[in-house]
Amino acid sequence: MKKEQSRPAAGPWEGEHQEPSLKGTFAAVMLLGLFLILTWAGVFTLFMGRN
């Protein structure tokens, strides 16, 4: 009888490496940036309107 050779577990540096999708992260950062710009513009408009 022949013993089956078990292959050692591949580490993160071996084999195919697939990058995780960052589409959701990009969308969240864009929405946060848009929120900050709109908030800044709103406060600036209020400031200019009261002077």
FENGIMO-V216214 format. One record per backbone hydrogen bond with DSSP energy under -0.5 kcal/mol. CO is the residue of the C=O (numbers start at 1). NH is the residue of the N-H. Records with the same first field share a line. If there is no record, write none. Layout:
CO: NH, NH
//
This chain:
4: 6
11: 14
16: 18
17: 19
22: 26
23: 27
24: 28
25: 29
26: 30
27: 31
28: 32
29: 33
30: 34
31: 35
32: 36
33: 37
34: 38
35: 39
36: 40
37: 41
38: 42
39: 43
40: 44
41: 45
42: 46
43: 47
44: 48
45: 49
46: 50
47: 51
//
